[in-house]
Amino acid sequence: MLIRPEEPSDVDRLRSLTAAAFEPMRFSDGSEAEALDRLRRDGDLTLSLVAHDDHDIVGHIAFSPATIGSESEGWFGVGPVSVTPRRQRMGIGTALMKEGLKRLRAQGANGCVLTGDPAYYGRFGFVADGAVTYQRTPAKHIQWLAFQGTRPRGELRFSDGLQD
């Protein structure tokens, strides 16, 4: 499997892959593919990586700017993370997450923040301690990972393309 940056020719395939990956998820409202389009349109898709295997894209991860309290520099929201349904639970999402975090660290980012399952994201070092809040989302699902600097604290704001 090869992980590489998104290319313009990938956009239609990524839209389909994202919709298929989130369709069976009970927490999804079906807007994830549209959110990616909005991030691209707004110039907020800071890092977009695809997993390519057997001549097809099998996974994708997106990172976009985020603000936590008054900290607006160097923080990135993670998501959506999508893996084609027939290839889920095979390590593709893990590989995409590790590569994306590595690249952001190398670029000097302060850290990443996301909403998601603590059992899954905790293994990458993400912490849900209640210091970061997001709308009415339960604190256990708001997670952060600092690469450098101080712990984040405050209300999370994702890029406009990801806002509800």
Secondary structure, 3 states (H helix, E strand, C coil): CEEEECCHHHHHHHHHHHHHHHCCCCCCCCCHHHHHHHHHHHCCCCEEEEEEECCEEEEEEEEEEEEECCECCCEEEEEEEEECHHHCCCCHHHHHHHHHHHHHHHCCCCEEEEECCHHHHHHHCCECCCCEECCCCCHHHEEEEECCCCCCCEEEEECHHHCC
